[in-house]
Amino acid sequence: MKTTGDQQLVKRINRSVLLRLLRAHPGLSRARLAGESGLTKSTVSLLVRELIDEGWLTETGLTAASGLGRPSTPLQIDARTRGLIGVEIAVEALRVVTVSLLGQVLWTVEEPLDSTQPPAVCRQSAALVARAYAEMAAQGRQLSGVGIGLPGAFDDATGVVRFAPNLGWRNVDFLPQITQALTLAGLPDVPVHVQNEADTAALSEYEFSEDEAQNSLIFVTCGTGVGAGIVLNDRLFTGMQGMAGEIGHSILQVDGPLCSCGRRGCAETFIGARALARMVDTRRGGYYLGVLLQNLWTTFNPGSLVVGGSSCERYPGIVTIAQDTLQAYAASAGMEAPTVRAARHGLLASAVGAAALVLHQYLRPMHPRAHPLAT
């Protein structure tokens, strides 16, 4: 029996329960946490002390207890002591952010991508992450982890990028290369997580949302490529090999225009950035985006749909047309369509979400995908 390992897992689960309760209800006391979590008061007191010492939680002062008894001490997530770093590897640029545990964007940097060759991408990314870490250290913050979003299907069981056509990558053993580059750049030994850029964009909306009751969301990102990040039942839905959400390569027209993936008639050939740039009237692209939103809605039934990416920034009219198209489909079926809104963080959505990926994995210890830096 792996008694020690089992005990450590139970402890991680209990810590995550307390953190998630305080994210949803800031200001709970130790006694309230014990009542809400079902844990004993002594266990809660011990775990809270550890979380305060490690910079995850902070006390906010005294408040009178209800009825008779000693005053209680409200607790909340510590937004000052720890930080997260998020990286977006886009087709044309690298974006790096530092973010607090509550989703406050603290620092950002963007550079053109020097090369699409994996070793060069890893070196350039690591150099920017080192800058971000230096900024974080200067603020007196402790790094909790690094998240990376990239435009392709990432298999988190193997660390391999299976398919990233707009970078020209197939079966790239990415994780060892990026962890080695981060180590050489001087990063401390922290977890490193990687996911598709649309998945991380979804987490920028999901993990730092004020709507804790919503447990499903889809983020559609429109840029050089088109993808969807899908959160179902409080978890990312990535598929068996990270291919879920590759809606840019779903077929909208049989024998249609040739796509970069080798297929014909992919959604990317109608609403990708290159396709939109060639259109005389981008309203047609907005219509096809609406068709995609309709298909995602009927397939996954999400609480909300979020649309973002460089194409939506450049052609904001396509979002309005897509919303109208979705509403028309819903009206035809006599149903109410889900909420559609623009991304809160604009072009930083994937980078902010990459930082959120670290938190997302930490708060769900039953399915850990942490990859420590190479030593």
C-alpha positions as CSV (number, residue, x, y, z in Angstrom):
1,M,0.0,0.0,0.0
2,K,1.2,3.5,-0.9
3,T,0.0,5.0,2.4
4,T,2.2,8.1,2.2
5,G,1.2,8.8,-1.3
6,D,-2.5,8.3,-0.5
7,Q,-2.2,10.7,2.5
8,Q,-0.5,13.3,0.3
9,L,-3.3,13.1,-2.2
10,V,-5.9,13.5,0.4
11,K,-4.1,16.5,1.8
12,R,-3.9,18.1,-1.7
13,I,-7.6,17.4,-2.2
14,N,-8.5,19.0,1.1
15,R,-6.3,22.1,0.4
16,S,-8.0,22.5,-3.0
17,V,-11.4,22.3,-1.4
18,L,-10.6,25.2,1.0
19,L,-9.1,27.3,-1.8
20,R,-12.1,26.8,-4.1
21,L,-14.5,27.6,-1.2
22,L,-12.7,30.9,-0.6
23,R,-12.6,31.8,-4.3
24,A,-16.3,31.4,-4.4
25,H,-17.0,33.0,-1.0
26,P,-14.2,35.3,0.1
27,G,-14.2,36.2,3.8
28,L,-15.2,32.8,5.3
29,S,-13.7,32.0,8.7
30,R,-12.0,28.8,9.7
31,A,-15.2,27.7,11.5
32,R,-17.3,28.4,8.4
33,L,-14.8,26.6,6.2
34,A,-15.1,23.5,8.4
35,G,-18.9,23.7,8.2
36,E,-18.9,24.2,4.4
37,S,-16.2,21.6,3.6
38,G,-17.2,18.9,6.1
39,L,-13.6,18.8,7.4
40,T,-12.8,18.9,11.1
41,K,-12.0,22.2,12.7
42,S,-8.5,21.0,13.6
43,T,-7.8,19.8,10.0
44,V,-9.0,23.2,8.6
45,S,-6.9,25.1,11.1
46,L,-3.8,23.1,10.2
47,L,-4.3,23.4,6.4
48,V,-5.2,27.1,6.6
49,R,-2.0,27.8,8.6
50,E,0.0,26.0,5.8
51,L,-1.8,27.9,3.1
52,I,-1.1,31.2,4.8
53,D,2.5,30.4,5.3
54,E,2.9,29.4,1.6
55,G,1.2,32.6,0.4
56,W,-2.0,31.1,-0.9
57,L,-4.3,32.7,1.7
58,T,-4.3,35.8,3.8
59,E,-6.3,37.0,6.9
60,T,-8.3,40.2,6.4
61,G,-8.8,41.3,10.0
62,L,-11.4,40.6,12.7
63,T,-15.2,40.6,12.5
64,A,-17.7,39.9,15.1
65,A,-19.1,36.4,15.2
66,S,-22.8,35.8,14.9
67,G,-24.4,35.4,18.3
68,L,-22.2,34.7,21.3
69,G,-18.6,33.7,21.0
70,R,-15.2,35.0,20.0
71,P,-14.8,37.1,16.9
72,S,-13.8,35.2,13.8
73,T,-11.0,36.0,11.3
74,P,-12.1,36.3,7.6
75,L,-9.9,34.6,5.1
76,Q,-9.4,35.2,1.4
77,I,-7.1,34.3,-1.5
78,D,-3.8,36.1,-1.3
79,A,-3.4,38.3,-4.4
80,R,-0.1,39.8,-3.4
81,T,2.3,36.9,-2.5
82,R,2.1,34.5,-5.3
83,G,1.9,34.8,-9.1
84,L,1.5,32.9,-12.3
85,I,3.2,33.2,-15.7
86,G,1.3,32.6,-18.9
87,V,2.7,32.3,-22.4
88,E,0.9,32.3,-25.7
89,I,2.9,31.0,-28.7
90,A,0.9,32.4,-31.6
91,V,1.7,32.0,-35.3
92,E,2.9,35.6,-35.6
93,A,3.9,36.5,-32.0
94,L,4.8,35.5,-28.5
95,R,2.8,37.0,-25.6
96,V,3.8,36.6,-21.9
97,V,1.9,37.8,-18.9
98,T,2.2,37.7,-15.1
99,V,-1.1,37.2,-13.3
100,S,-2.1,37.2,-9.6
101,L,-4.0,34.2,-8.1
102,L,-7.2,36.3,-8.6
103,G,-6.6,37.0,-12.3
104,Q,-5.2,40.5,-12.1
105,V,-2.8,41.1,-15.0
106,L,0.3,42.5,-13.5
107,W,2.8,42.7,-16.4
108,T,2.8,41.9,-20.2
109,V,5.2,41.7,-23.1
110,E,4.8,40.8,-26.7
111,E,7.4,40.1,-29.4
112,P,7.2,39.0,-33.1
113,L,8.0,35.3,-33.4
114,D,11.5,35.0,-34.7
115,S,11.2,31.5,-36.1
116,T,8.6,28.7,-36.1
117,Q,11.3,26.0,-35.6
118,P,10.6,24.3,-32.2
119,P,14.0,24.9,-30.6
120,A,14.0,28.6,-31.6
121,V,10.5,29.0,-30.3
122,C,11.4,27.4,-27.0
123,R,14.5,29.6,-26.6
124,Q,12.6,32.8,-27.4
125,S,9.7,31.8,-25.1
126,A,12.1,31.0,-22.2
127,A,13.9,34.3,-22.6
128,L,10.6,36.2,-22.2
129,V,9.5,34.1,-19.3
130,A,12.8,34.9,-17.6
131,R,12.0,38.6,-18.0
132,A,8.6,38.0,-16.5
133,Y,10.0,36.1,-13.6
134,A,12.5,38.9,-12.9
135,E,9.6,41.4,-12.8
136,M,7.7,39.1,-10.5
137,A,10.7,38.7,-8.2
138,A,11.2,42.4,-8.1
139,Q,7.6,42.7,-6.8
140,G,8.4,40.2,-4.1
141,R,6.1,37.5,-5.5
142,Q,6.7,33.8,-5.6
143,L,6.1,31.9,-8.8
144,S,3.6,29.1,-8.6
145,G,3.9,27.8,-12.2
146,V,4.2,28.5,-15.9
147,G,1.4,27.8,-18.4
148,I,1.8,27.7,-22.2
149,G,-0.8,27.9,-24.9
150,L,0.0,27.1,-28.5
151,P,-1.9,26.8,-31.8
152,G,-2.1,23.0,-32.1
153,A,-3.3,19.8,-30.5
154,F,-1.2,19.0,-27.4
155,D,-1.2,15.5,-25.9
156,D,-0.7,16.1,-22.2
157,A,-0.2,12.4,-21.6
158,T,3.0,12.4,-23.7
159,G,4.1,16.0,-23.9
160,V,3.9,15.9,-27.7
161,V,2.3,18.5,-30.0
162,R,0.5,16.2,-32.4
163,F,-0.7,18.7,-34.9
164,A,0.0,22.4,-35.4
165,P,-0.4,23.1,-39.1
166,N,0.0,26.9,-38.9
167,L,3.4,26.4,-37.3
168,G,4.3,23.4,-39.5
169,W,4.6,21.1,-36.5
170,R,3.6,17.4,-36.5
171,N,4.5,15.1,-33.6
172,V,6.9,17.6,-32.0
173,D,8.3,16.4,-28.6
174,F,7.6,19.9,-27.2
175,L,7.5,19.5,-23.4
176,P,11.1,18.3,-22.9
177,Q,12.3,21.1,-25.1
178,I,10.5,23.9,-23.4
179,T,11.2,22.6,-19.8
180,Q,14.9,22.4,-20.7
181,A,14.9,25.9,-22.2
182,L,13.2,27.3,-19.1
183,T,15.7,25.6,-16.8
184,L,18.6,27.1,-18.9
185,A,16.9,30.5,-18.6
186,G,17.1,30.3,-14.8
187,L,13.5,29.5,-13.9
188,P,12.9,27.9,-10.5
189,D,11.6,24.3,-10.2
190,V,7.9,24.9,-10.7
191,P,5.1,23.0,-12.6
192,V,4.9,23.6,-16.3
193,H,1.6,23.0,-18.1
194,V,0.9,23.2,-21.8
195,Q,-2.4,23.2,-23.8
196,N,-4.0,24.4,-27.0
197,E,-4.3,28.2,-27.1
198,A,-8.1,28.0,-27.4
199,D,-8.2,25.8,-24.3
200,T,-6.2,28.3,-22.4
201,A,-8.3,31.2,-23.7
202,A,-11.4,29.4,-22.3
203,L,-9.7,29.2,-18.9
204,S,-9.1,33.0,-18.9
205,E,-12.8,33.4,-18.8
206,Y,-13.6,30.3,-16.7
207,E,-11.1,30.4,-13.8
208,F,-11.2,34.1,-13.3
209,S,-15.0,34.5,-13.8
210,E,-17.3,35.9,-11.1
211,D,-19.9,33.4,-12.1
212,E,-19.0,30.4,-10.0
213,A,-22.3,28.6,-10.7
214,Q,-21.5,28.2,-14.4
215,N,-19.6,25.0,-15.1
216,S,-19.6,25.0,-18.9
217,L,-18.2,27.5,-21.3
218,I,-16.8,27.4,-24.9
219,F,-14.3,30.0,-26.2
220,V,-14.0,30.3,-30.0
221,T,-10.8,31.9,-31.1
222,C,-10.5,33.3,-34.6
223,G,-7.1,34.2,-35.9
224,T,-4.8,32.6,-38.4
225,G,-6.4,29.4,-37.3
226,V,-9.8,28.8,-35.7
227,G,-10.3,26.7,-32.6
228,A,-12.5,26.1,-29.6
229,G,-11.6,25.7,-25.9
230,I,-14.3,23.7,-24.2
231,V,-14.9,23.5,-20.4
232,L,-17.5,20.9,-19.5
233,N,-18.5,20.0,-15.9
234,D,-15.7,22.1,-14.4
235,R,-12.9,20.5,-16.5
236,L,-11.2,21.1,-19.8
237,F,-12.4,18.7,-22.5
238,T,-9.4,18.0,-24.6
239,G,-10.1,14.6,-26.2
240,M,-8.0,11.5,-26.3
241,Q,-4.9,13.1,-27.9
242,G,-5.7,16.8,-27.4
243,M,-7.6,17.1,-30.6
244,A,-10.9,18.2,-29.2
245,G,-11.9,21.7,-30.2
246,E,-10.1,21.7,-33.6
247,I,-13.2,23.2,-35.1
248,G,-11.1,25.1,-37.7
249,H,-10.7,21.8,-39.4
250,S,-14.3,20.7,-39.3
251,I,-15.7,20.6,-42.8
252,L,-18.2,23.3,-43.8
253,Q,-18.2,22.7,-47.5
254,V,-17.5,19.4,-49.3
255,D,-14.7,19.8,-51.8
256,G,-14.3,23.4,-50.7
257,P,-11.1,25.5,-50.6
258,L,-7.8,23.8,-49.8
259,C,-6.8,24.2,-46.1
260,S,-3.3,24.2,-44.6
261,C,-4.1,20.9,-43.0
262,G,-4.5,19.2,-46.4
263,R,-8.3,18.8,-46.2
264,R,-10.8,20.9,-48.3
265,G,-13.6,23.0,-47.1
266,C,-12.4,23.5,-43.5
267,A,-13.9,26.3,-41.4
268,E,-10.5,28.0,-41.4
269,T,-10.8,28.5,-45.1
270,F,-13.9,30.6,-44.5
271,I,-13.2,32.4,-41.2
272,G,-9.5,32.2,-40.7
273,A,-7.5,35.4,-40.9
274,R,-6.2,34.7,-44.4
275,A,-9.7,33.9,-45.7
276,L,-11.2,37.1,-44.2
277,A,-8.4,39.2,-45.6
278,R,-9.3,38.0,-49.1
279,M,-13.1,38.7,-48.7
280,V,-14.6,41.7,-50.3
281,D,-17.4,41.6,-47.7
282,T,-16.5,40.0,-44.4
283,R,-20.2,39.5,-43.5
284,R,-20.0,36.1,-45.2
285,G,-17.3,35.2,-42.7
286,G,-19.6,36.3,-39.8
287,Y,-22.3,34.1,-41.2
288,Y,-20.0,31.0,-41.2
289,L,-18.8,31.9,-37.6
290,G,-22.5,31.9,-36.6
291,V,-22.9,28.4,-38.1
292,L,-20.0,27.2,-36.1
293,L,-21.5,28.7,-32.9
294,Q,-24.8,27.0,-33.7
295,N,-23.1,23.6,-34.1
296,L,-21.1,24.1,-30.8
297,W,-24.3,25.1,-29.0
298,T,-26.3,22.1,-30.1
299,T,-23.4,19.7,-29.5
300,F,-22.3,20.8,-26.1
301,N,-25.1,22.9,-24.7
302,P,-22.7,25.4,-22.9
303,G,-23.7,28.1,-20.5
304,S,-22.1,30.7,-22.6
305,L,-20.1,31.2,-25.7
306,V,-17.1,33.6,-25.8
307,V,-15.6,34.8,-29.1
308,G,-12.1,36.3,-29.4
309,G,-8.9,36.4,-31.4
310,S,-7.1,38.7,-33.8
311,S,-9.8,38.4,-36.5
312,C,-12.5,39.5,-34.0
313,E,-10.4,42.5,-33.1
314,R,-9.7,43.4,-36.7
315,Y,-13.3,42.7,-38.0
316,P,-15.6,43.3,-35.0
317,G,-18.6,43.2,-37.3
318,I,-18.3,39.4,-37.8
319,V,-19.1,38.8,-34.1
320,T,-22.4,40.7,-34.4
321,I,-23.4,38.8,-37.6
322,A,-22.5,35.6,-35.9
323,Q,-24.7,36.4,-32.9
324,D,-27.6,37.3,-35.3
325,T,-27.1,34.0,-37.2
326,L,-27.1,32.0,-34.0
327,Q,-30.2,33.8,-32.8
328,A,-31.9,33.1,-36.1
329,Y,-31.2,29.3,-35.8
330,A,-32.5,29.4,-32.2
331,A,-35.7,31.2,-33.2
332,S,-36.3,28.6,-35.9
333,A,-36.1,25.8,-33.4
334,G,-38.2,27.7,-30.8
335,M,-35.3,27.7,-28.3
336,E,-33.2,30.2,-26.4
337,A,-29.6,30.5,-27.5
338,P,-26.8,30.8,-25.0
339,T,-25.1,34.1,-24.2
340,V,-22.5,35.2,-26.7
341,R,-19.9,37.8,-25.6
342,A,-16.5,39.1,-26.6
343,A,-13.3,38.1,-24.7
344,R,-12.6,40.1,-21.6
345,H,-8.8,40.1,-22.2
346,G,-8.8,40.7,-25.9
347,L,-5.6,39.5,-27.6
348,L,-4.2,38.5,-24.2
349,A,-6.9,35.9,-23.6
350,S,-4.7,32.9,-24.4
351,A,-1.7,34.1,-22.4
352,V,-3.9,35.0,-19.4
353,G,-5.6,31.7,-19.7
354,A,-2.2,29.9,-19.8
355,A,-1.6,31.3,-16.4
356,A,-5.0,30.2,-15.3
357,L,-4.1,26.7,-16.6
358,V,-1.6,26.4,-13.7
359,L,-4.4,27.3,-11.2
360,H,-6.9,25.1,-12.9
361,Q,-4.6,22.0,-12.6
362,Y,-3.6,22.9,-9.0
363,L,-7.3,23.0,-7.8
364,R,-8.1,19.7,-9.4
365,P,-5.5,17.3,-7.9
366,M,-7.4,14.1,-8.8
367,H,-6.1,14.6,-12.4
368,P,-2.7,16.1,-12.1
369,R,-0.8,17.0,-15.3
370,A,2.1,18.9,-13.7
371,H,5.4,18.7,-15.4
372,P,8.3,20.0,-13.3
373,L,11.2,21.8,-14.9
374,A,14.1,19.5,-16.0
375,T,17.0,19.4,-13.7
